[in-house]
């Protein structure tokens, strides 16, 4: 009788341990799931991010300005103001460059949404390549949000033709984004 009780207790304990392990595994964020978060005014950043989302099998979130800042130096209210990042282990933060900075909507996203150690890359769309000193300012924003920066990518949206700045086509921008996606995949 005693051995039956011991076997029964051992079976119950084994089932409990296995059920607990299964439960713990299902509660973890999906490993490798990627989010692309961006703001776009002209459509250039959107075009690049749509390609990235497709190539990386990522969920995509577009930021919109809901309410402009009340005063200079303040950040705007954005929609969505908060994104549940818990399912994601990798975040692409994409922004046009305005006056050598990430746009204020992306800065507001980083302020409102702690990255909590997730791997992140920055993608910028810019008229001219950003020097390293400005890139470092952008990287610091991701670090301040708790992100583990894995890379920084730029898509230049203008080119010089006969001494004049000419907008590149969105097909060119999409092509650049597809090439960048290959590099990002190695970081995931």
Secondary structure, DSSP 8 states (H G I E B T S, - for coil): -HHHHHHHHHHHHHHHHHHHHHHHHHHS--TT-EEEEE--SSSHHHHHHHHHHHHHT-EEEE-EEEE--SSTT---EEESS----TT-SEEEEEEEEETTEE-HHHHHHHHHS--TT-EEEEEEEESS---HHHHHHHHHHHHHTT-EEEEEEEEE-EEEETTEEEE--HHHHHHHHHHHHHHHHHH-
